[in-house]
Amino acid sequence: MSERVFLSIITVNFNNAVGLKKTVQSVLDQDFKNWEYLIIDGGSTDGSKEIIEANATSLSHWVSEPDEGIYHAMNKGIAKAEGEYLLFLNSGDFLADTTALSRFIGHQSFTGDIIYGDYLFAEGSKKYPDELYPAYFMKTSLPHQSTLFKASVFDKLGSYDLQFPMGADRAFYIKAYLADNIKFAHVPVFLTHFDLSGISNDPDWKSRKLSEDERLLKHCYGSMYHEMKAEIEQELLESRVPKYSVKGILKRLKKRLRDL
């Protein structure tokens, strides 16, 4: 079954030659071979272009030219991709082992439009839930580097929204989930090893990211934003406090408000 799926793997890179080499090698080493590989480089000057040129015979498309950022580069990749599914494997990220793609695509749960797995990182691993719900994306997102997107989803919804330079993938997940005609599925396989040194995980960007997250969520949820935010706050409260005491706490809070 897995070999019947044609996959477009898109790697975005800018001045990360060391990470790019590792990413490319992990793709070439896969026992699953029914893929095309695209590399979108932002005009690197650190030797990345030479690595791309050395592997050009394994690539269906590559370019090295200035772009407007990570998601603009991904959009360029989407425009050139011809696969049934797309995987965005940025430089520095790499496939978990040589059988990662065949195990993921061959899994019995591999069905749907947006199929997400799990990932490894230097200090451990991250697993995701099988079931999602409307407020899920208020608190977190899905693993972009471990998600296969059916190409038709981009045909329906468009590409990544460049007004969110750090979280356009999260905005796209929300847009797809709220569209209500796009099927999400979880495959419990560690598909990739995630490089946590990326821009969205840089502590120096934390305040900007928090600001963008709020703007993104308000934009994506629209009139439902405050309802979704209240739902998540309640969920957090119930997860931190024994369920039997939640009503008591709320009762005391209401009484305190009346006494003010």
Backbone as CSV, one residue per row, in Angstrom:
resi,resn,N_x,N_y,N_z,CA_x,CA_y,CA_z,C_x,C_y,C_z
1,MET,0.828,-1.215,0.000,0.000,0.000,0.000,0.864,1.268,0.000
2,SER,1.935,1.292,0.822,2.715,2.517,0.983,3.328,2.988,-0.326
3,GLU,3.750,2.045,-1.183,4.390,2.444,-2.425,3.404,3.045,-3.427
4,ARG,2.101,2.910,-3.175,1.105,3.507,-4.067,0.931,5.000,-3.776
5,VAL,1.444,5.464,-2.654,1.374,6.884,-2.296,2.577,7.609,-2.885
6,PHE,2.318,8.666,-3.647,3.409,9.473,-4.198,3.561,10.714,-3.323
7,LEU,4.731,10.873,-2.764,4.986,11.903,-1.754,5.936,12.978,-2.276
8,SER,5.585,14.236,-2.028,6.495,15.358,-2.274,7.110,15.779,-0.946
9,ILE,8.422,15.696,-0.844,9.130,16.143,0.353,9.745,17.500,0.039
10,ILE,9.427,18.501,0.858,9.884,19.870,0.625,10.775,20.299,1.788
11,THR,12.003,20.650,1.471,12.928,21.154,2.490,13.212,22.626,2.229
12,VAL,12.988,23.445,3.244,13.284,24.875,3.200,14.574,25.111,3.973
13,ASN,15.456,25.911,3.423,16.766,26.130,4.050,17.258,27.556,3.827
14,PHE,17.963,28.052,4.843,18.709,29.304,4.676,19.914,29.283,5.601
15,ASN,21.098,29.248,5.014,22.359,29.268,5.752,22.416,28.250,6.899
16,ASN,22.029,27.034,6.600,22.097,25.946,7.577,22.663,24.708,6.889
17,ALA,23.877,24.840,6.380,24.493,23.770,5.594,24.615,22.476,6.386
18,VAL,24.994,22.577,7.648,25.161,21.376,8.471,23.831,20.646,8.626
19,GLY,22.787,21.406,8.959,21.468,20.808,9.117,20.924,20.277,7.802
20,LEU,21.156,20.999,6.715,20.671,20.583,5.404,21.264,19.239,4.989
21,LYS,22.536,19.076,5.204,23.205,17.823,4.833,22.577,16.640,5.563
22,LYS,22.292,16.831,6.843,21.682,15.775,7.641,20.267,15.459,7.148
23,THR,19.510,16.503,6.823,18.140,16.326,6.345,18.119,15.573,5.020
24,VAL,18.933,16.021,4.080,18.993,15.390,2.760,19.366,13.916,2.875
25,GLN,20.359,13.617,3.687,20.806,12.228,3.814,19.706,11.338,4.379
26,SER,18.922,11.880,5.319,17.842,11.076,5.913,16.770,10.737,4.885
27,VAL,16.560,11.623,3.921,15.592,11.356,2.848,16.151,10.298,1.894
28,LEU,17.389,10.470,1.488,17.996,9.549,0.530,18.135,8.137,1.096
29,ASP,18.223,8.017,2.408,18.415,6.710,3.053,17.119,5.935,3.262
30,GLN,15.969,6.523,2.956,14.684,5.859,3.207,14.502,4.607,2.345
31,ASP,13.916,3.574,2.948,13.579,2.395,2.140,12.330,2.640,1.292
32,PHE,11.522,3.612,1.681,10.391,4.067,0.856,10.959,5.000,-0.210
33,LYS,10.698,4.699,-1.470,11.337,5.446,-2.555,10.368,6.192,-3.459
34,ASN,9.071,6.120,-3.196,8.106,6.735,-4.101,7.900,8.206,-3.748
35,TRP,8.941,8.975,-3.906,8.883,10.388,-3.561,9.586,11.237,-4.607
36,GLU,9.264,12.509,-4.579,10.048,13.531,-5.261,10.563,14.464,-4.169
37,TYR,11.719,15.054,-4.417,12.337,15.878,-3.379,12.602,17.274,-3.931
38,LEU,12.102,18.280,-3.198,12.271,19.679,-3.585,13.006,20.422,-2.472
39,ILE,13.995,21.216,-2.832,14.696,22.050,-1.853,14.555,23.512,-2.265
40,ILE,14.037,24.302,-1.344,13.860,25.737,-1.567,14.827,26.463,-0.643
41,ASP,15.882,26.987,-1.218,16.921,27.676,-0.444,16.775,29.179,-0.635
42,GLY,16.998,29.913,0.454,16.786,31.357,0.426,17.967,32.181,-0.026
43,GLY,18.860,31.583,-0.818,20.042,32.307,-1.280,21.182,32.210,-0.284
44,SER,21.394,31.024,0.252,22.418,30.814,1.278,23.820,31.097,0.750
45,THR,24.695,31.498,1.684,26.098,31.790,1.333,27.064,30.977,2.186
46,ASP,26.557,29.920,2.844,27.382,29.152,3.781,27.785,27.770,3.255
47,GLY,27.603,27.542,1.964,27.921,26.236,1.409,26.703,25.365,1.175
48,SER,25.525,25.853,1.547,24.297,25.091,1.339,24.048,24.808,-0.145
49,LYS,24.294,25.814,-0.978,24.049,25.643,-2.401,24.909,24.521,-2.972
50,GLU,26.135,24.420,-2.495,27.029,23.363,-2.977,26.502,21.978,-2.587
51,ILE,25.905,21.867,-1.397,25.308,20.596,-0.963,24.127,20.249,-1.863
52,ILE,23.326,21.251,-2.189,22.175,21.032,-3.075,22.655,20.569,-4.451
53,GLU,23.645,21.253,-4.977,24.163,20.911,-6.309,24.753,19.500,-6.331
54,ALA,25.374,19.093,-5.228,25.963,17.756,-5.159,24.903,16.662,-5.168
55,ASN,23.680,17.027,-4.784,22.582,16.054,-4.738,21.511,16.335,-5.791
56,ALA,21.846,17.146,-6.768,20.864,17.613,-7.742,20.191,16.477,-8.504
57,THR,20.895,15.389,-8.750,20.298,14.282,-9.515,19.183,13.588,-8.752
58,SER,19.131,13.794,-7.421,18.071,13.193,-6.602,16.900,14.141,-6.390
59,LEU,16.988,15.338,-6.946,15.976,16.368,-6.717,15.104,16.562,-7.954
60,SER,13.821,16.758,-7.717,12.920,17.071,-8.829,12.907,18.572,-9.099
61,HIS,13.234,19.348,-8.069,13.257,20.801,-8.226,14.086,21.405,-7.103
62,TRP,14.879,22.411,-7.430,15.563,23.174,-6.390,15.786,24.594,-6.887
63,VAL,15.917,25.488,-5.921,16.179,26.880,-6.245,16.962,27.476,-5.085
64,SER,17.818,28.419,-5.380,18.542,29.151,-4.334,18.469,30.626,-4.688
65,GLU,17.564,31.317,-4.021,17.305,32.724,-4.305,16.640,33.361,-3.090
66,PRO,16.747,34.659,-2.934,16.117,35.323,-1.781,14.613,35.094,-1.766
67,ASP,14.063,34.958,-0.556,12.615,34.834,-0.409,12.162,35.700,0.762
68,GLU,10.885,35.601,1.091,10.320,36.451,2.136,10.181,35.737,3.467
69,GLY,10.850,34.596,3.632,10.791,33.877,4.893,10.394,32.424,4.703
70,ILE,10.311,31.710,5.817,10.083,30.271,5.814,8.816,29.881,5.053
71,TYR,7.705,30.537,5.366,6.436,30.115,4.780,6.292,30.553,3.326
72,HIS,6.939,31.647,2.955,6.985,32.020,1.542,7.738,30.949,0.759
73,ALA,8.842,30.463,1.341,9.605,29.392,0.700,8.763,28.118,0.589
74,MET,8.013,27.794,1.637,7.137,26.621,1.583,6.084,26.778,0.497
75,ASN,5.527,27.969,0.379,4.529,28.213,-0.664,5.118,28.011,-2.058
76,LYS,6.377,28.387,-2.230,7.054,28.151,-3.511,7.185,26.649,-3.766
77,GLY,7.438,25.892,-2.705,7.523,24.451,-2.838,6.180,23.828,-3.192
78,ILE,5.125,24.312,-2.540,3.769,23.815,-2.817,3.431,24.011,-4.293
79,ALA,3.798,25.157,-4.830,3.477,25.476,-6.222,4.161,24.529,-7.206
80,LYS,5.290,23.962,-6.818,6.044,23.073,-7.711,5.789,21.589,-7.439
81,ALA,5.216,21.273,-6.299,5.045,19.876,-5.898,3.995,19.174,-6.759
82,GLU,4.245,17.897,-7.028,3.318,17.103,-7.841,2.818,15.867,-7.106
83,GLY,3.176,15.714,-5.842,2.788,14.534,-5.089,1.350,14.566,-4.615
84,GLU,0.844,13.381,-4.241,-0.491,13.282,-3.659,-0.493,13.867,-2.252
85,TYR,0.612,13.645,-1.534,0.801,14.190,-0.194,2.085,15.009,-0.163
86,LEU,2.124,15.993,0.744,3.292,16.851,0.924,3.808,16.738,2.351
87,LEU,5.128,16.655,2.489,5.786,16.649,3.793,6.805,17.781,3.814
88,PHE,6.709,18.646,4.831,7.638,19.764,4.974,8.711,19.393,5.998
89,LEU,9.886,19.071,5.497,11.000,18.635,6.350,12.097,19.681,6.252
90,ASN,12.076,20.636,7.164,13.017,21.750,7.099,14.446,21.318,7.415
91,SER,15.393,22.095,6.946,16.794,21.760,7.200,17.055,21.729,8.705
92,GLY,17.729,20.687,9.136,17.962,20.470,10.568,17.070,19.380,11.117
93,ASP,15.845,19.248,10.572,14.962,18.137,10.929,15.359,16.941,10.060
94,PHE,15.131,15.738,10.568,15.438,14.571,9.750,14.522,13.419,10.122
95,LEU,14.345,12.506,9.194,13.472,11.360,9.394,14.056,10.445,10.452
96,ALA,13.180,9.873,11.278,13.602,9.184,12.498,14.557,8.020,12.252
97,ASP,14.316,7.251,11.193,15.226,6.166,10.816,14.952,5.831,9.358
98,THR,15.628,4.835,8.826,15.525,4.535,7.394,14.162,3.953,6.999
99,THR,13.382,3.520,7.982,12.061,2.944,7.684,10.917,3.866,8.090
100,ALA,11.241,5.097,8.489,10.224,6.006,9.040,9.061,6.224,8.073
101,LEU,9.352,6.543,6.829,8.277,6.826,5.871,7.454,5.579,5.556
102,SER,8.097,4.438,5.358,7.349,3.230,5.022,6.472,2.788,6.185
103,ARG,6.953,2.936,7.412,6.150,2.566,8.575,4.980,3.522,8.758
104,PHE,5.212,4.794,8.502,4.164,5.804,8.669,3.079,5.643,7.603
105,ILE,3.495,5.607,6.346,2.535,5.537,5.250,1.858,4.168,5.192
106,GLY,2.554,3.124,5.647,1.979,1.795,5.635,1.126,1.464,6.840
107,HIS,1.034,2.380,7.787,0.265,2.134,9.014,-1.230,2.073,8.710
108,GLN,-1.948,1.257,9.463,-3.392,1.093,9.245,-4.180,2.379,9.466
109,SER,-3.620,3.314,10.242,-4.314,4.582,10.509,-4.025,5.645,9.460
110,PHE,-3.205,5.302,8.464,-2.861,6.288,7.439,-4.022,6.441,6.458
111,THR,-4.882,7.364,6.759,-6.013,7.679,5.897,-6.508,9.072,6.232
112,GLY,-6.874,9.840,5.237,-7.376,11.180,5.508,-6.654,12.237,4.705
113,ASP,-6.885,13.491,5.103,-6.349,14.638,4.370,-5.127,15.256,5.049
114,ILE,-5.170,15.318,6.371,-4.035,15.824,7.154,-3.693,14.737,8.169
115,ILE,-2.558,14.095,7.959,-2.192,12.921,8.752,-0.929,13.246,9.539
116,TYR,-1.063,13.307,10.852,0.051,13.733,11.696,0.569,12.577,12.548
117,GLY,1.866,12.606,12.779,2.493,11.591,13.606,3.087,12.193,14.856
118,ASP,4.122,11.572,15.354,4.822,12.025,16.548,6.267,12.346,16.181
119,TYR,7.022,12.896,17.116,8.413,13.196,16.791,9.340,12.981,17.976
120,LEU,10.604,12.865,17.657,11.679,12.759,18.638,12.433,14.077,18.679
121,PHE,13.081,14.356,19.794,14.000,15.485,19.881,15.141,15.085,20.803
122,ALA,16.125,15.940,20.934,17.349,15.552,21.623,17.111,15.019,23.029
123,GLU,16.142,15.616,23.747,15.916,15.237,25.143,14.794,14.224,25.336
124,GLY,14.129,13.818,24.264,13.026,12.886,24.468,12.130,12.764,23.251
125,SER,10.816,12.759,23.491,9.867,12.569,22.403,8.560,13.293,22.712
126,LYS,7.746,13.441,21.687,6.455,14.103,21.825,5.401,13.288,21.086
127,LYS,4.329,12.908,21.814,3.228,12.173,21.224,1.985,13.058,21.188
128,TYR,1.141,12.817,20.210,-0.046,13.641,20.002,-1.321,12.820,20.146
129,PRO,-2.433,13.477,20.444,-3.703,12.747,20.659,-4.307,12.242,19.354
130,ASP,-5.087,11.181,19.467,-5.808,10.661,18.304,-6.977,11.562,17.932
131,GLU,-7.607,12.135,18.950,-8.795,12.963,18.730,-8.489,14.433,19.004
132,LEU,-8.980,15.293,18.118,-8.848,16.737,18.296,-10.224,17.331,18.593
133,TYR,-10.251,18.564,19.047,-11.513,19.258,19.322,-11.312,20.739,18.996
134,PRO,-12.386,21.506,18.827,-12.263,22.874,18.310,-11.275,23.766,19.052
135,ALA,-11.198,23.651,20.382,-10.323,24.544,21.153,-8.890,24.031,21.263
136,TYR,-8.601,22.871,20.694,-7.265,22.269,20.836,-6.163,23.241,20.422
137,PHE,-6.378,23.932,19.304,-5.322,24.779,18.754,-5.172,26.100,19.504
138,MET,-6.039,26.347,20.486,-5.863,27.516,21.339,-4.650,27.354,22.239
139,LYS,-4.326,26.119,22.591,-3.235,25.898,23.539,-1.963,25.381,22.883
140,THR,-2.083,24.775,21.724,-0.911,24.188,21.080,-1.218,23.958,19.612
141,SER,-0.317,23.263,18.924,-0.532,22.956,17.525,-0.128,21.510,17.265
142,LEU,-0.073,21.133,16.005,0.360,19.796,15.616,1.784,19.860,15.066
143,PRO,2.462,18.730,14.976,3.870,18.723,14.537,3.993,18.871,13.019
144,HIS,4.290,20.058,12.573,4.323,20.345,11.137,5.298,19.437,10.405
145,GLN,6.454,19.183,11.008,7.477,18.365,10.365,7.126,16.881,10.363
146,SER,6.079,16.509,11.093,5.623,15.113,11.135,4.199,14.979,10.606
147,THR,3.821,15.865,9.692,2.478,15.839,9.109,2.560,15.678,7.599
148,LEU,1.737,14.790,7.062,1.575,14.679,5.624,0.245,15.330,5.245
149,PHE,0.335,16.320,4.366,-0.837,17.051,3.902,-1.217,16.569,2.509
150,LYS,-2.459,16.223,2.318,-2.914,15.902,0.970,-2.861,17.191,0.149
151,ALA,-2.313,17.093,-1.055,-2.145,18.284,-1.894,-3.465,18.998,-2.143
152,SER,-4.550,18.236,-2.204,-5.870,18.824,-2.475,-6.313,19.788,-1.380
153,VAL,-5.749,19.651,-0.167,-6.097,20.567,0.928,-5.630,21.982,0.585
154,PHE,-4.441,22.092,-0.003,-3.940,23.407,-0.403,-4.733,23.944,-1.592
155,ASP,-5.218,23.057,-2.452,-6.074,23.500,-3.552,-7.363,24.113,-3.013
156,LYS,-7.900,23.530,-1.937,-9.151,24.006,-1.355,-8.965,25.276,-0.530
157,LEU,-7.894,25.315,0.275,-7.749,26.376,1.272,-6.718,27.439,0.929
158,GLY,-5.922,27.202,-0.105,-4.845,28.132,-0.413,-3.584,27.753,0.328
159,SER,-2.568,28.561,0.227,-1.271,28.255,0.832,-1.131,28.932,2.198
160,TYR,0.091,28.968,2.723,0.325,29.517,4.058,0.179,31.040,4.065
161,ASP,-0.431,31.545,5.130,-0.727,32.966,5.276,0.523,33.687,5.797
162,LEU,1.095,34.529,4.973,2.383,35.152,5.293,2.282,36.251,6.341
163,GLN,1.078,36.597,6.773,0.972,37.590,7.845,1.348,36.981,9.204
164,PHE,1.570,35.660,9.235,1.991,34.986,10.463,3.345,34.314,10.235
165,PRO,4.433,35.083,10.283,5.761,34.566,9.912,6.313,33.489,10.838
166,MET,5.761,33.340,12.046,6.249,32.323,12.972,5.260,31.192,13.176
167,GLY,4.035,31.372,12.748,3.024,30.355,13.047,2.007,30.124,11.949
168,ALA,2.405,30.322,10.694,1.450,30.143,9.604,0.963,28.701,9.503
169,ASP,1.761,27.753,9.938,1.311,26.356,9.916,0.166,26.154,10.909
170,ARG,0.261,26.770,12.077,-0.822,26.677,13.065,-2.099,27.297,12.520
171,ALA,-1.967,28.446,11.873,-3.127,29.098,11.278,-3.756,28.194,10.220
172,PHE,-2.924,27.491,9.469,-3.441,26.606,8.428,-4.163,25.405,9.039
173,TYR,-3.597,24.840,10.111,-4.276,23.730,10.799,-5.667,24.157,11.266
174,ILE,-5.756,25.346,11.865,-7.048,25.820,12.377,-8.036,26.010,11.228
175,LYS,-7.569,26.645,10.171,-8.419,26.879,8.999,-8.948,25.553,8.458
176,ALA,-8.071,24.552,8.395,-8.467,23.239,7.883,-9.444,22.551,8.830
177,TYR,-9.170,22.645,10.130,-10.040,21.974,11.106,-11.437,22.590,11.101
178,LEU,-11.512,23.905,11.046,-12.803,24.587,11.076,-13.551,24.464,9.745
179,ALA,-12.845,24.055,8.687,-13.503,23.878,7.393,-14.502,22.743,7.441
180,ASP,-14.271,21.788,8.342,-15.240,20.732,8.635,-15.407,19.682,7.533
181,ASN,-14.671,19.800,6.437,-14.749,18.780,5.390,-13.374,18.199,5.085
182,ILE,-12.476,18.391,6.031,-11.113,17.894,5.892,-10.842,16.940,7.045
183,LYS,-10.451,15.737,6.715,-10.260,14.696,7.718,-8.840,14.709,8.279
184,PHE,-8.749,14.804,9.614,-7.473,14.691,10.327,-7.334,13.258,10.843
185,ALA,-6.120,12.742,10.859,-5.872,11.413,11.412,-4.499,11.384,12.061
186,HIS,-4.381,10.619,13.139,-3.114,10.467,13.846,-2.534,9.090,13.583
187,VAL,-1.277,9.047,13.185,-0.541,7.797,13.033,0.490,7.751,14.171
188,PRO,0.369,6.817,15.095,1.255,6.773,16.259,2.644,6.219,15.935
189,VAL,3.369,6.983,15.125,4.721,6.610,14.704,5.611,7.833,14.861
190,PHE,6.822,7.635,15.391,7.789,8.732,15.449,8.358,8.916,14.039
191,LEU,7.840,9.907,13.330,8.227,10.099,11.937,9.546,10.850,11.790
192,THR,9.745,11.863,12.619,10.920,12.717,12.445,11.636,12.988,13.765
193,HIS,12.836,13.517,13.607,13.607,14.065,14.724,13.608,15.572,14.512
194,PHE,13.041,16.288,15.482,12.788,17.719,15.343,13.955,18.531,15.894
195,ASP,14.426,19.486,15.101,15.487,20.401,15.516,14.853,21.565,16.275
196,LEU,15.031,21.594,17.582,14.390,22.612,18.420,15.106,23.959,18.405
197,SER,16.111,24.103,17.561,16.818,25.380,17.492,16.177,26.332,16.482
198,GLY,15.024,25.949,15.942,14.339,26.764,14.940,13.864,28.106,15.477
199,ILE,13.491,28.988,14.574,13.129,30.359,14.935,11.974,30.419,15.929
200,SER,11.000,29.537,15.801,9.835,29.575,16.691,10.171,29.106,18.100
201,ASN,11.357,28.514,18.275,11.742,28.010,19.586,12.895,28.799,20.196
202,ASP,13.318,29.870,19.551,14.391,30.720,20.052,13.836,31.583,21.187
203,PRO,14.419,31.491,22.396,13.910,32.276,23.538,13.844,33.781,23.257
204,ASP,14.752,34.280,22.402,14.764,35.707,22.087,13.508,36.129,21.316
205,TRP,12.828,35.163,20.727,11.631,35.459,19.950,10.355,35.223,20.753
206,LYS,10.491,34.821,21.993,9.321,34.382,22.750,8.236,35.452,22.844
207,SER,8.610,36.674,23.165,7.589,37.717,23.324,6.893,38.005,21.998
208,ARG,7.663,38.018,20.915,7.060,38.240,19.598,6.129,37.097,19.226
209,LYS,6.531,35.898,19.578,5.717,34.733,19.254,4.399,34.756,20.018
210,LEU,4.462,35.113,21.300,3.238,35.196,22.090,2.281,36.231,21.515
211,SER,2.847,37.352,21.078,2.029,38.410,20.489,1.402,37.924,19.181
212,GLU,2.210,37.245,18.368,1.674,36.732,17.102,0.623,35.658,17.345
213,ASP,0.865,34.798,18.343,-0.094,33.740,18.646,-1.474,34.314,18.956
214,GLU,-1.502,35.369,19.781,-2.792,35.966,20.140,-3.474,36.557,18.915
215,ARG,-2.698,37.245,18.087,-3.252,37.833,16.867,-3.749,36.742,15.919
216,LEU,-2.975,35.683,15.816,-3.327,34.556,14.948,-4.623,33.891,15.396
217,LEU,-4.727,33.631,16.704,-5.908,32.942,17.225,-7.168,33.783,17.079
218,LYS,-7.051,35.077,17.323,-8.201,35.968,17.145,-8.636,35.994,15.677
219,HIS,-7.652,35.994,14.787,-7.943,36.015,13.354,-8.619,34.720,12.917
220,CYS,-8.098,33.591,13.378,-8.590,32.291,12.911,-9.931,31.904,13.530
221,TYR,-10.095,32.187,14.819,-11.336,31.797,15.488,-12.432,32.858,15.366
222,GLY,-12.049,34.089,15.070,-13.037,35.144,14.875,-13.939,35.318,16.081
223,SER,-15.238,35.291,15.853,-16.210,35.524,16.926,-16.199,34.412,17.973
224,MET,-15.573,33.280,17.655,-15.509,32.166,18.605,-14.305,32.260,19.548
225,TYR,-13.448,33.272,19.341,-12.192,33.347,20.091,-12.409,33.323,21.600
226,HIS,-13.257,34.192,22.117,-13.442,34.290,23.571,-14.068,33.012,24.130
227,GLU,-14.964,32.398,23.384,-15.563,31.133,23.821,-14.505,30.034,23.895
228,MET,-13.627,29.979,22.876,-12.565,28.964,22.857,-11.560,29.210,23.987
229,LYS,-11.247,30.475,24.239,-10.305,30.820,25.296,-10.852,30.413,26.658
230,ALA,-12.145,30.656,26.884,-12.778,30.272,28.151,-12.773,28.756,28.314
231,GLU,-12.979,28.038,27.231,-12.990,26.575,27.290,-11.622,26.039,27.695
232,ILE,-10.571,26.624,27.127,-9.218,26.177,27.464,-8.870,26.533,28.903
233,GLU,-9.262,27.716,29.351,-8.998,28.109,30.743,-9.681,27.159,31.704
234,GLN,-10.901,26.753,31.384,-11.620,25.804,32.221,-10.933,24.442,32.198
235,GLU,-10.478,24.048,31.039,-9.775,22.767,30.910,-8.505,22.758,31.750
236,LEU,-7.762,23.860,31.717,-6.538,23.951,32.510,-6.843,23.911,33.996
237,LEU,-7.903,24.587,34.398,-8.298,24.589,35.797,-8.625,23.176,36.264
238,GLU,-9.389,22.460,35.460,-9.807,21.113,35.833,-8.649,20.124,35.814
239,SER,-7.628,20.404,34.989,-6.494,19.487,34.928,-5.547,19.669,36.098
240,ARG,-5.579,20.842,36.716,-4.665,21.141,37.821,-5.297,20.920,39.186
241,VAL,-6.635,20.873,39.219,-7.345,20.770,40.486,-8.216,19.516,40.462
242,PRO,-8.272,18.746,41.543,-9.165,17.581,41.573,-10.572,17.968,41.157
243,LYS,-11.204,17.145,40.302,-12.496,17.499,39.728,-13.550,17.819,40.784
244,TYR,-13.513,17.105,41.928,-14.537,17.321,42.943,-14.456,18.702,43.571
245,SER,-13.297,19.372,43.438,-13.145,20.673,44.103,-13.382,21.851,43.179
246,VAL,-13.526,21.592,41.850,-13.682,22.695,40.907,-14.943,23.505,41.197
247,LYS,-16.071,22.821,41.410,-17.326,23.530,41.686,-17.224,24.357,42.953
248,GLY,-16.549,23.818,43.949,-16.384,24.552,45.202,-15.590,25.826,45.006
249,ILE,-14.524,25.728,44.194,-13.696,26.902,43.913,-14.512,27.967,43.194
250,LEU,-15.252,27.558,42.167,-16.066,28.509,41.421,-17.124,29.157,42.317
251,LYS,-17.699,28.357,43.230,-18.710,28.877,44.147,-18.103,29.942,45.052
252,ARG,-16.883,29.668,45.552,-16.220,30.646,46.432,-15.861,31.920,45.663
253,LEU,-15.446,31.774,44.402,-15.109,32.942,43.600,-16.339,33.822,43.380
254,LYS,-17.464,33.183,43.066,-18.711,33.943,42.861,-19.125,34.678,44.131
255,LYS,-18.998,33.996,45.289,-19.366,34.616,46.565,-18.465,35.814,46.825
256,ARG,-17.161,35.668,46.526,-16.218,36.754,46.765,-16.589,37.964,45.904
257,LEU,-17.007,37.712,44.655,-17.404,38.802,43.776,-18.645,39.516,44.318
258,ARG,-19.578,38.736,44.861,-20.797,39.344,45.409,-20.482,40.207,46.618
259,ASP,-19.448,39.792,47.386,-19.105,40.518,48.611,-18.306,41.791,48.344
260,LEU,-17.807,41.951,47.150,-16.992,43.152,46.846,-17.845,44.405,46.811
